[in-house]
Amino acid sequence: MGKVFITGGTGYVGSRLIDEVIKEGRQAVVLTRSADKAEQLRQRGVDAVVGDLLSDGPWQQAIQTCESIIHLASPPTWGKKVTKKVANTFGQGHYKMTVRLLDHVNPRMTKKIVYIAGTSYYGDTGADTLRDSDYKNEPKGWGPYIEASVNVLDRYMEKGLPIVTAFPAQIYGPDSWMPQLFIGPIYHKKPVYSLKGYEPYFSPIHVEDTARACLFLTEHGAASERYILCDNEPMTTTAFMKLIEKELQVEGKVRSIPRWLCQLLLGPVLTEYATAHTYFTNKRLKDIGFEYRYPTAKDGIPSVVRQWVSRQS
């Protein structure tokens, strides 16, 4: 197993990916904008390069020495109200990062590129039939803003780059949206907000399994193939919330808000994302041998909640 070049290696998924790299004894080079985080990685035995895909720097030489690449990085947006202007800026940056990365790949050295996108690219799946990565629909939520990046991959594959595209669904864990929207409010006996008249299905996946799948695809993913990253059981937000309540032993409160208010608070992009069904199957990933640490949210939520609660003391 050769060296893997990782972008976004200090983020939500990336930090877990580094844990898995270390567990498996893999060699990695991580691109990070932070000198402090680079030093922390080096202290763990992981090579790190300080820089940004949008600027020239030592990463352009480092990527040439790696047999595989995992591209997780994207422009930051979490915690912002996502207006169309914010989303357009995100989309432009996302596309530039994509082409800058792929323009600097060494085709003679690189055996696999795992490109991380997102299931919003597929839009609303409905909730009657499980969908895979061949599903065609109009992108929703973030989808229109990553569409150009995903579509440009074809151009590089035509040039012979071995790109595997992964589409994570709703990644849950003890950080990011899950504690902010669910665990924290339930724990503190505050309301969980939901959209009035909407309860779409979504396809969860534990953040550790997301990271493990990314690394797994560097060895087992087929070039030019697309894989949905989700667990075995799509569910509604009510079912998801009930699992958290069971672990906290607290009955949560739900406050429904109208769509117009959600758009005012979160912006139209996140509102559209929150109202779309993401009803996916992971068959293609399991068919190539991936085994889940947390096959369903029932398996994963208890450890996530315990980890979050332990941080509160």
C-alpha positions as CSV (number, residue, x, y, z in Angstrom):
1,M,0.0,0.0,0.0
2,G,1.6,3.2,-1.1
3,K,1.5,6.7,0.3
4,V,-1.9,8.5,0.2
5,F,-2.3,12.3,-0.3
6,I,-5.2,13.7,1.7
7,T,-6.9,17.1,1.4
8,G,-9.2,18.2,4.2
9,G,-7.4,15.8,6.6
10,T,-8.1,18.0,9.7
11,G,-11.8,18.4,9.2
12,Y,-14.9,16.5,10.4
13,V,-14.3,13.4,8.3
14,G,-10.6,14.0,7.7
15,S,-9.6,13.8,11.3
16,R,-11.3,10.3,11.6
17,L,-9.6,9.4,8.3
18,I,-6.2,10.2,9.9
19,D,-7.1,7.9,12.8
20,E,-7.8,5.1,10.4
21,V,-4.6,5.7,8.4
22,I,-2.6,5.4,11.6
23,K,-4.5,2.2,12.7
24,E,-3.8,0.6,9.3
25,G,-0.1,1.7,9.3
26,R,-0.5,3.6,6.1
27,Q,1.8,6.4,5.1
28,A,0.0,9.7,4.4
29,V,0.7,13.3,3.4
30,V,-1.9,15.7,4.6
31,L,-2.5,19.2,3.1
32,T,-3.6,21.7,5.7
33,R,-3.8,25.5,5.8
34,S,-2.8,25.5,9.5
35,A,0.8,25.3,10.6
36,D,-0.3,24.3,14.1
37,K,-2.4,21.4,12.8
38,A,0.5,20.4,10.6
39,E,2.7,20.1,13.6
40,Q,0.1,18.1,15.5
41,L,-0.1,15.7,12.6
42,R,3.7,15.3,12.5
43,Q,3.7,14.5,16.2
44,R,1.4,11.6,15.4
45,G,3.8,10.4,12.7
46,V,1.9,11.7,9.8
47,D,3.6,13.9,7.2
48,A,1.9,17.3,6.6
49,V,2.3,20.1,4.1
50,V,1.1,23.6,4.9
51,G,-0.7,25.2,1.9
52,D,-3.9,25.7,0.0
53,L,-5.0,24.0,-3.3
54,L,-5.8,27.5,-4.7
55,S,-2.2,28.6,-4.3
56,D,1.1,27.3,-5.5
57,G,3.2,25.6,-2.9
58,P,5.0,22.5,-1.7
59,W,1.9,20.4,-2.0
60,Q,2.4,20.4,-5.8
61,Q,5.6,18.4,-5.3
62,A,4.2,16.3,-2.4
63,I,1.3,15.0,-4.5
64,Q,3.7,13.7,-7.1
65,T,5.1,11.2,-4.7
66,C,1.7,9.6,-3.7
67,E,0.1,6.5,-5.2
68,S,-3.4,7.4,-4.1
69,I,-5.3,10.6,-3.3
70,I,-8.4,11.3,-1.1
71,H,-9.9,14.7,-1.8
72,L,-12.1,15.8,1.1
73,A,-11.4,19.5,1.1
74,S,-14.1,22.1,0.3
75,P,-14.6,25.7,1.0
76,P,-15.9,26.3,4.6
77,T,-19.7,26.9,5.0
78,W,-20.9,25.2,8.2
79,G,-22.5,27.6,10.7
80,K,-23.4,30.2,8.1
81,K,-26.8,31.3,6.7
82,V,-26.5,29.9,3.2
83,T,-27.8,32.5,0.8
84,K,-27.5,32.0,-3.0
85,K,-24.5,34.3,-2.9
86,V,-22.7,32.2,-0.3
87,A,-23.6,29.0,-2.2
88,N,-22.3,30.5,-5.5
89,T,-19.1,31.5,-3.9
90,F,-18.8,28.0,-2.4
91,G,-19.5,26.4,-5.8
92,Q,-16.8,28.5,-7.6
93,G,-14.2,27.7,-4.9
94,H,-15.2,24.0,-5.0
95,Y,-14.7,23.8,-8.7
96,K,-11.4,25.6,-8.6
97,M,-10.1,23.3,-5.9
98,T,-11.1,20.3,-8.0
99,V,-9.3,21.3,-11.2
100,R,-6.3,22.6,-9.3
101,L,-5.9,19.2,-7.6
102,L,-6.4,17.1,-10.7
103,D,-4.2,19.3,-12.8
104,H,-1.3,18.4,-10.5
105,V,-1.8,14.7,-10.4
106,N,1.1,12.6,-11.6
107,P,-0.6,10.0,-13.9
108,R,2.5,7.7,-13.9
109,M,2.5,7.5,-10.1
110,T,-1.1,7.8,-9.1
111,K,-3.1,4.5,-9.0
112,K,-6.4,5.8,-7.4
113,I,-8.1,9.1,-6.8
114,V,-11.0,9.0,-4.4
115,Y,-13.1,12.1,-4.9
116,I,-15.6,13.0,-2.2
117,A,-18.8,14.7,-3.4
118,G,-22.3,14.4,-1.8
119,T,-25.7,12.9,-2.4
120,S,-27.3,16.3,-2.9
121,Y,-25.9,15.9,-6.4
122,Y,-28.7,13.4,-7.0
123,G,-31.5,15.6,-5.7
124,D,-34.7,14.3,-4.2
125,T,-34.9,10.5,-4.5
126,G,-38.4,10.0,-3.3
127,A,-39.0,7.4,-0.6
128,D,-40.6,4.5,-2.6
129,T,-37.5,2.9,-4.1
130,L,-33.9,2.7,-2.8
131,R,-31.6,4.5,-5.2
132,D,-28.0,3.9,-6.2
133,S,-25.4,6.0,-7.9
134,D,-27.0,5.5,-11.3
135,Y,-30.0,7.5,-10.3
136,K,-30.7,10.6,-12.4
137,N,-32.5,13.6,-11.0
138,E,-32.2,17.4,-10.7
139,P,-29.6,18.3,-8.0
140,K,-31.1,19.9,-4.9
141,G,-29.7,21.8,-1.9
142,W,-25.9,21.8,-2.3
143,G,-26.2,19.8,-5.4
144,P,-26.3,22.6,-8.0
145,Y,-23.2,24.0,-6.4
146,I,-21.1,20.8,-6.7
147,E,-22.5,19.7,-10.0
148,A,-19.8,21.4,-12.1
149,S,-17.1,19.8,-10.0
150,V,-18.6,16.3,-10.3
151,N,-19.2,16.7,-14.0
152,V,-15.7,17.9,-14.8
153,L,-14.3,14.6,-13.5
154,D,-15.4,13.0,-16.8
155,R,-12.9,15.2,-18.6
156,Y,-10.0,13.9,-16.4
157,M,-11.1,10.3,-16.6
158,E,-11.1,10.6,-20.4
159,K,-7.4,11.6,-20.0
160,G,-6.8,8.3,-18.0
161,L,-6.9,9.5,-14.4
162,P,-8.2,6.6,-12.2
163,I,-11.0,8.5,-10.3
164,V,-13.4,6.9,-7.9
165,T,-16.3,9.2,-6.9
166,A,-17.9,8.7,-3.5
167,F,-21.2,10.3,-2.5
168,P,-21.6,10.4,1.3
169,A,-25.2,10.8,2.5
170,Q,-25.9,12.3,6.0
171,I,-22.7,11.9,8.0
172,Y,-23.5,11.8,11.7
173,G,-21.1,11.9,14.7
174,P,-20.3,13.8,17.9
175,D,-19.4,17.0,16.0
176,S,-21.0,19.2,13.5
177,W,-24.8,19.2,12.8
178,M,-25.9,16.3,15.1
179,P,-25.1,17.8,18.5
180,Q,-26.1,21.3,17.3
181,L,-29.5,20.2,15.9
182,F,-30.4,17.2,18.1
183,I,-28.2,16.0,21.0
184,G,-27.6,19.4,22.5
185,P,-31.2,20.6,22.5
186,I,-32.5,17.3,23.8
187,Y,-29.9,17.1,26.5
188,H,-30.6,20.7,27.6
189,K,-34.4,20.1,27.3
190,K,-34.7,22.7,24.6
191,P,-36.8,22.2,21.4
192,V,-35.7,20.4,18.3
193,Y,-36.8,22.3,15.3
194,S,-38.5,20.6,12.3
195,L,-40.1,21.9,9.1
196,K,-43.8,22.0,9.3
197,G,-45.3,19.5,6.8
198,Y,-42.0,17.8,5.9
199,E,-40.5,14.7,7.2
200,P,-38.3,13.3,4.4
201,Y,-36.3,10.1,4.7
202,F,-32.5,10.4,4.9
203,S,-29.7,7.9,4.7
204,P,-27.3,8.2,7.6
205,I,-23.7,7.0,7.9
206,H,-21.4,7.2,10.9
207,V,-18.5,9.6,10.5
208,E,-16.0,6.7,11.3
209,D,-17.5,4.5,8.6
210,T,-17.3,7.4,6.1
211,A,-13.6,7.8,6.8
212,R,-13.1,4.0,6.6
213,A,-14.9,3.8,3.3
214,C,-12.8,6.6,1.8
215,L,-9.6,4.7,2.7
216,F,-11.1,1.4,1.6
217,L,-11.9,2.8,-1.8
218,T,-8.2,3.7,-2.4
219,E,-7.6,-0.1,-2.5
220,H,-10.9,-1.6,-3.7
221,G,-12.8,1.1,-5.6
222,A,-13.1,0.7,-9.3
223,A,-11.8,3.5,-11.4
224,S,-14.6,5.5,-13.1
225,E,-17.2,4.0,-10.7
226,R,-19.5,5.9,-8.3
227,Y,-20.3,4.7,-4.8
228,I,-23.0,5.9,-2.4
229,L,-21.7,6.0,1.2
230,C,-24.6,5.3,3.6
231,D,-25.5,2.7,6.1
232,N,-28.1,-0.1,5.8
233,E,-31.2,1.7,7.0
234,P,-32.7,5.0,5.8
235,M,-34.9,6.7,8.4
236,T,-36.9,9.7,9.2
237,T,-35.7,12.5,11.5
238,T,-38.3,11.4,14.1
239,A,-36.8,7.8,14.2
240,F,-33.3,9.3,14.4
241,M,-34.4,11.6,17.3
242,K,-36.0,8.7,19.2
243,L,-32.7,6.9,19.2
244,I,-31.0,9.9,20.7
245,E,-33.8,10.3,23.3
246,K,-33.4,6.6,24.2
247,E,-29.7,7.0,24.9
248,L,-30.1,10.3,26.8
249,Q,-33.1,9.0,28.6
250,V,-34.8,12.3,27.9
251,E,-38.0,12.9,26.0
252,G,-37.4,15.6,23.5
253,K,-39.6,18.5,22.4
254,V,-40.3,19.3,18.8
255,R,-41.2,22.7,17.5
256,S,-42.4,22.9,13.9
257,I,-41.6,26.0,11.9
258,P,-43.0,27.0,8.5
259,R,-40.8,26.8,5.4
260,W,-40.6,30.6,5.1
261,L,-39.1,31.0,8.5
262,C,-36.6,28.2,7.8
263,Q,-35.5,30.1,4.7
264,L,-35.2,33.3,6.7
265,L,-33.0,31.6,9.3
266,L,-31.0,29.1,7.3
267,G,-31.3,30.4,3.7
268,P,-32.9,28.7,0.7
269,V,-30.1,26.2,0.0
270,L,-30.2,24.5,3.4
271,T,-34.0,24.6,3.4
272,E,-34.2,22.8,0.1
273,Y,-31.6,20.3,1.3
274,A,-33.7,19.6,4.5
275,T,-36.9,18.9,2.5
276,A,-35.4,16.4,0.0
277,H,-35.6,12.7,0.4
278,T,-32.2,10.9,0.3
279,Y,-33.2,7.3,0.1
280,F,-30.2,5.3,-0.9
281,T,-28.8,1.8,-0.9
282,N,-25.1,0.9,-0.1
283,K,-25.2,-2.3,-2.2
284,R,-22.4,-1.3,-4.5
285,L,-20.1,-0.5,-1.7
286,K,-20.9,-3.7,0.2
287,D,-20.5,-5.7,-3.0
288,I,-16.8,-4.9,-3.2
289,G,-16.3,-6.1,0.4
290,F,-16.7,-3.0,2.7
291,E,-17.8,-4.0,6.2
292,Y,-19.5,-1.5,8.5
293,R,-18.4,-0.8,12.0
294,Y,-21.9,0.7,12.5
295,P,-24.3,-0.9,10.1
296,T,-27.3,1.3,11.2
297,A,-27.9,4.4,13.3
298,K,-29.2,2.0,16.0
299,D,-25.7,0.7,16.2
300,G,-23.9,4.0,16.0
301,I,-25.9,6.5,17.9
302,P,-25.2,5.1,21.4
303,S,-21.4,5.6,21.2
304,V,-21.9,9.1,19.5
305,V,-24.1,10.3,22.3
306,R,-21.9,8.9,25.1
307,Q,-18.9,10.6,23.5
308,W,-20.7,13.9,23.3
309,V,-22.0,13.7,26.9
310,S,-18.5,12.9,28.2
311,R,-17.2,16.2,26.8
312,Q,-19.8,18.1,28.7
313,S,-18.3,17.3,32.1
